[in-house]
Amino acid sequence: MKKEPQTNPPDLVNHPPHYTNGAIEAIEVIMDQFHDDYSLAAAYKYIHRCRHKGKLVQDLKKAIWYLNLRIDIEEQGLDATTAHW
């Protein structure tokens, strides 16, 4: 009798599937491109996962919220790395 290969459950803490889809993990892009800009990092995170977590519209609205926050920071002439709200 042939045994079926065992599959390990996804690592929901270190590598959740909604962040590891595709060739590049979201954290790699965030650390490389947005490490000093929380609002852009958060917007990217929501865009990256929006088609893989089952809440596309909600994640896109969250991304827009963070993009609007970043626009407010820019328009007020604040430093995005130290702005506090």
Buried (B, 14 or more C-beta within 10 A) or exposed (E): EEEEEEEEEEEEEEEBEBBBBEEEBBBEBBEEEBEEBBBBBBBBBBBBBBEBBEBEEEBBEBBEBBBEBBEEBEEEEEEBEEBEE
